[in-house]
Amino acid sequence: MTEETDALRAMTRILSPHCRVTRTSGGALIADWKRTRFLGMTAADLQKFADADSAEHAELVEGLVQAGCAPVHRKQHSDAEVGLWLCGVHLLIQTVGFGRVLRLLSLAAPAYARSDPASAADVVPLKKSVQSHGHRSWFVNDDCKAEAVTAFILLRRRGLPAVLHVGAREHPFALHAWTSSAGLSVPDADPRGHAFTPVLSIDGGGR
């Protein structure tokens, strides 16, 4: 029973928010209410999922995509899209404040995460685009907060795991924000060689 519960939780994490997973007497029901599509899983299927490794999880999600119960992953955002997001995020931070923007992340950055881990190939193009726009734009002017929030939102909207950090250093006192994914940071976690200690970390969906 415990393994089945763990499997249901894992499936819910992988498929949320696109599908709802409900326990039934014979296993589980995966429901995509938006597109009115449903897929049943037996207790044996749940047990197999509970015992599966990450590769088998990815295979299951691929089957759900083919069955119409999960969306296909979004492709890489274009350079122009990244620039528009960065300027929009920067303007929002200037208007309502960084703290309020962090509380709004759940609206823009879904909690859904792909079963396959993020790779450097997923993150490097976004990192280059975000930092290039941030450096060239007089409006953004290398605002680390806007760069970190933009990277977090765009990675999460592609279903990739990302964590947004706000860090501090004591001497001289300063604050810095960055998003980490696949072992990379956007912007750099230690600009100009200065190390920052994370005091706040936000995972998927702004939590």
C-alpha positions, 0 to 999 in steps of 0.5 A: 500500500505504501509503495502504491501511495508513493507511486501515486505521488510520483505520478501526480508530481510528474503530470501536474498540473495537466492531469489529475491522478485519482486512486481507484479500487483497481489502481488509478485513473489519470484524467485530463479534464481540460481535454476530457481524456482519461487513462486507467492504470491497474494496480500492477501498473502502479507497482511497476511505476513504483519500482521503475527508474528514471528511464522507465518514468520517461517512457511512461510519460511518453506513453501518456503524451501519445495517449493525449493525457500529457502535453508535448514539451515546449521547444526552446524559446526564441531569442526575441521571446527571451528579450520580451520576457526579460523586459516585462519581468524587469518592468514588473519588478520595478512596478510592484517590487521584487517580493510581490513578483516572487509571490506571483511566480506560481501564476507564471511558472507551473509546477509541472516538471518533466521526468527526464532531467534538465541538461546543459544543452537545455540551459546554455542557450537560455543563459546566453540569451538572458545575459546578452539581453540583460547586458545590451539593454539600457532598460534592464541594465544587468538586473540580476533579479529580472534575469533570475526570474525570467530564467526560472519562468522560461525553464519551468514553462518548458517543464524543466526543473529550476530553483530560484535563489536569493543570496547575501554576502556580508562584507561588503553587504550585497544581495544577488539573485540567480536561477540554477538548473542542470548545474548551471546558474542564470545569471552567474551565482558568484559574479566577479568571484564574490560568493553569495550564501542563499537565504531564500530558495524557490522551487517549482511553481513559486513554492 
